[in-house]
Every structure is written in structure tokens, then in C-alpha cells.
Amino acid sequence: MAVGLLAGLALSAAQAQRKPVRPTPPSGPVRPPVASPVASPAAPAAVPLPAPPQAAVARVRGDVLDSTTMQPLIGATVQFVASRDPSRVRSATTDSLGFYRIDTLPLGVYLVGVIHPQMDRLGLDGSAMAVQVADTGEVRLSLGLPSAATIIGMRCKDAGADLPPGVFIGTVRRANGAPLESSGRVRAQYLETTAGPGGLTRRFPARFGDLDDLGRFTVCGVPGDATLTTRAYAGADSSGVVELRVPANGLLLRDLVIGQAQRVMLPAPSANERTRTVLRGSGRIRGTVRDTAGRPLVGARVSHGESGVEATSTAGGQFVLDNLPGGSRMLDVRAVGFQPQRAIVDVRDSSDVSTTIALDAMAPVVDTVRVSADRLSQIAGFENRRRMGFGSFLDESAISRRNATFIADLLRTTPGLTVVPGGNGRDQVLMRGGSGSGRCVPNVFLNGMNTPVPDGVLDNLVRSSDVRAVEVYPGTGSVPLEFQGRNGCGSIVIWTGARTGGR
């Protein structure tokens, strides 16, 4: 229509340039003019436009594997960013099996990346790979995080070659949710046993990791398939002493929570024990104790040794622990017929934390007559000496209440003993002199056998969790004949074995 209209306008302009012609008057009667049809110019036929070519696309399928745990990475966002136009982004989220799909992805070169909290914890945020999608149809693309060995090499490349090839990675947060305002550290220790000409030597090496501005830490030089005893602290806040198991691949990922605690003096539970100091706070744990089949356990005892708070599970397996200090803390759970278990719970200030603890049934094992008779004679001798009234005695009940991670902490408040810092971060257990001054290294008897510990570091000899009973004789005149030594100091007698849960 526009073309016809312009043609008409051009024609009218040509006609306007001619001389005007005067009309001749008619000689006869005038008839009205008869309108004759005038053919209008025909409109040009519409020409169909060619259809735009459709872009070639592909269907992309794949999965994302967490190579550190060899498990699918659930809830990860997979992004395809066009290399020539970064504003073109296609995304998909992995399902419960770690699979993702994008049905229509134009062919081209893309930067492919994975977004997941696990990436941030490993320090892999911002990592991407170039992928060319060149064929239509279905394309399979599997993605995965770097292996544990690769991550350890990245995070601990400056560690000494003589250290164990493992790493402990995590983030420290405050129990009240406030940001970290001061520098802090994470300390981790493990048991190292060495066989030499003089027998077995046990030591507890310590490793440290400093916190960055975001509370992240890296502790290098830890062994795989080992138990770490660790604690985090920053300023006046700290976590409890917790136990973590390093996987066999040497990569341990675990965040820690720190909080403030108030020291409270508790009265002595019995005449043979002294008052002790515990840690209290405003945290609360609500939990459930179940067996491995999911059935609730009634009468299970749940205790927190640092605070002295304990509870017994009800008919539904529920328990409540109040007045706990904030931070990552260890709980001890025991039930008749089940294996005891220690569980870590991150306690928050002034709020409730929920947890579920599952206990494994205890395998029915019958000891031989020889072992049973030996254990009975040991306990009988322990009870007989306690009735005589000499020395200090810690039975199973007292040891369980103290719930100490280290031998030094177990004996810290025992009369006649003093605990001082020793080498390699371990505490020494020494005897006080008869007048209250002076110190000496006590004679140590392990299961009735004289076992010299020249430096007084008892944690190099035995673990606290293996101790069943302890006898302490601070004065040489009160030491029974079978436990007397030659160094002029008192004696400490340690009995090991499985605890029965009471006296």
C-alpha cells in the first residue's frame, strides 16, 4: 500500500505541471454526468519472508560426584556459561541421586561450573572448565570434585615431607551467631605408637591451624584412619575437647562451634572425692536415643562430662540436657545391652539443638574363665584396699562422672597430685611433697606391673577411655607393699578394661 500511495502522489505532481485547459460550454441540454468506473492501481502481491533458521541444540545429561566421599553431590547447581556471551547462562540442579539435565542447549563452547557449599569448604569456589558442545542429540557430561589426594596437595603443599599426608579442614563459628572478632586457632592431637628396641613408645603429636578472617582453618600433617582430639578457640571463647575420626583417604571436613562458658563449683559427691569445677551455659539439647533399627531406647543415660549434666531417656527415647556451655561438645551415651557411644553436638547459646543418637547392640561375647577370674581378683583387691582407708580411689562411677579425655584431667583434683604443663602439649602428673611443697615423679603400676613413666606424662601410657579404676598413694608410708617403688615418691595404680557402667 505504501508503494501505491507514493505512485499516486508522483502522478498528481506530474499532472500539476501541465497548462490548464478551459472547458467549452455545451450547446445542447445538459445531462448529468455519468460516473464511469476508474480502475484503482492493483496492490503488489505479498511476498512471504523466509523463516529464520532454528539454532541447533543438544540435550545434556550427567551426574556430579563428590570425589572426597565417593557419594553423589545432591542439590548442586550446574551452570553452562557461553564463552562468547557470558550473559547467556543455563542452569540445572542435581536431584537426590546427583543427576542433572538441560533439554535445550545451543551448540557452542561453554564454561561449566558447579556451585555447592562443599565447594566453598574445600576452597574450590570459582573453578570452571571449558566444554565444547558440538553435536545435536543427547550429550553425556559427568562432573566431579577433585579427589582427596588432589585437595590435600593443594592445601598442604608447604607441609613437611616427614608429616603424615592428611588434612583437617573446616570453619569455626560462634555459638551466639556473632562474627569472629579476634584471631583463633584449632589444635588437633593424635596417638602415635612406635616400635623400637626398647619396646613400644606412645606419643601424642599436636598440629595447629590458624583461623582466617572468615573463620576457616586448615590443619595439615594428620594421619588417615586415626582419631583426632581437637579443640578450637578464639579470644575467650572455645569449643569442648572433641574426638573426630579421620577417613582413610586423609581428608577430614568438620566445622566447629565455639562459645563462652561459666565456671561453677560443685560440692563433692561423696566423702572420698573433692569438689570439682564444671562449665555451664545457656544451651539446651533435646534428643532421642534409638537402636540401629530405629526403635526408641528407654533408660539410656546421656551425660556431658564438662558440665556434669546428665539425663535418662524416657519411654519415647527422648532426653533433655539443660544449662550447657555453647560450642561443639561431646556427649556420652550408655544403655544396658548396647555399645557405649560418644557423639558430637554443636550447642547454641540460648536456643535448643536437636539430635538423634543410635546405639549398636552389644555382641554376646563370653570371656574365658581365666580372664574372668583375673578381672574379679583385680576388682576384689581394689575394694579391699579402699576399705583400709589409705590413698584415694576412683572407681567406675567416679571415672564416668569426670568423663575426662586425658589421664591428667582425670587425676587433676585428686589429693596429693599436681598437674603441670609438659612437653608436646601434654600435662605431667606429679606428686606433691609431704609438706605441700616440692614435686616428684610417681611410681606407676599398670594392671599391677611396674611401668616407669620418667616424664610423668601418663597419657603416653594409656588412654583415659581404657581406664577402669585408679588408686593413688601420695605418701610412701601409705603405699601397699606390692606397689612400692624405689624412687622415694608415691605410687599411682591404673587398672584398665571394659567398664560395666557402675561399681
Steps between C-alpha positions, in 0.01 A plus 500: 500500500780738570644439154159577330452814707838637403426425132174689520672797656756500222229490238313799649813707498556432128148604418540827687781609268277507177325820364143538614239413229183715492185301446255577198144574606253236383254587216215269589320409813724412779478147627629401834835342477516128510766369726722261321691248701866572552727207558712548808862389482543138607688440832821301463475139600636417852831314487541250791817558710729203548475336848802570720724199532459316834811477719641153539464377858606201705359320803751481784481232770746419774578454867722671757715290734659613824835329450604568860226271635417305180136602544269692263497877552136578575351846445793629296441768236665421164549809279582524129626852414551585132864594449421768237204646689520459879146632536371175349482258793318169524470329840376173647490351854601146591231275645518255792722269291732777381362517142421816299354575151474789253261424211590778254855628498619681182820364355814688591782535750403536868666548835350236728508543878342349810361704790462322836596569866747214478692698238533793741621276782768353277606840366391410145253786442540662156640188333373434145592292195459569126269260316407505129152371414538419130232241418124499523317224677582382851833587657625332818720710729599370844658743745680448830691674775876448519618192685611506862865463396471800267343719768760397759772589251341842441445586867819350647757552227730679745474236774808303589565174318544317832145580617204265446323579169162603639309823554220628727293777335206695640354829620466629857182688596374651824219337694310830522521563124726806535794538260851422612669811636839359595751257361478138605643153447403138477711243680495132404685209660522130424660189646820385335645162599856408399665162542871511589769301675369612838141401424198706402518878529179701510485874436236757412621741229309829474413687181360854475304704247439877515161655420466748214259797497207269418588244766635243254791279603728230360688257724760305301704201609229272643493126427220326316274252677587644841315674784571867558451670834431859403396834647433842344540834675491871421532763770302395808285253304584137439347167411517189710762232447340285231606183323487477119581204279716572195384302192738254341560741208647756745245779434291605802231767456332621820391847619535593868300731726651702784323673790543646844465292815448586865701309759293360787631320811305184586502339846675166547270209402646276771737509795780349293486770233564872490300787360547556128455781254263456206401714203146632463313716250161572343491225237256210487501167319179314422566158358388146443689176561418213264640166401626431148150385398351838598325383817519742797707390798368547851733564793806600297733730694620810315766714668721798426817472706618862480177629655412204720149500349338165423154366418319169447294433189123463542257250347532667160879509520501877559736685729575864586829650619480857637752769600768385256787721383488603137730342243577158358470255791529126556212294639539154653208264447463165676223242514491146636563251221640760257843625408583837665533785255643850499323756280585859406227764525536869408332680791360849435463776758145558634343259250408134461694253290348171383695179448439128456748242628495136388662227710627168371396188686780339698612171354454211744859406583591263785845551651713202585514383860860616533427858398189523717683374807785746439260795474310396808818472704612845388171662601490307826850624590399854405197488733701348784764772483234772483339369819834537678472878453848575362536707184238625252290272280311562176256226410291470184233739626749773586685458169178515300386815681827678431484393134854622437662473160853492643646315799632830636148645506370184666750539787508880514305540826633189676656577841878483501537546125587808296466542124742726312555567127744257341666452163315459169191662645441219753458552875723341762354328806730548801481429870503778758753484781392409848516863617303623200805620310726325254410256227609151399414259221279222645547129452243372251352151503291395198280201579731413789826524301756767577515719188741793533384833353805726551336819373172452689293525178252220564312566176796347317435178689125444484184667373243633744223305328682173582528570874270303729635594844782706654677489836715794617742473795672840544701408810764228500380376838150426368603305188411129513797267483422375148495859362809645664774649281862601544494868408377623838172630355143374532322271256214510251331170416293486180264215413373473142212309345143538385275688740170350607326835552514506880685368802 
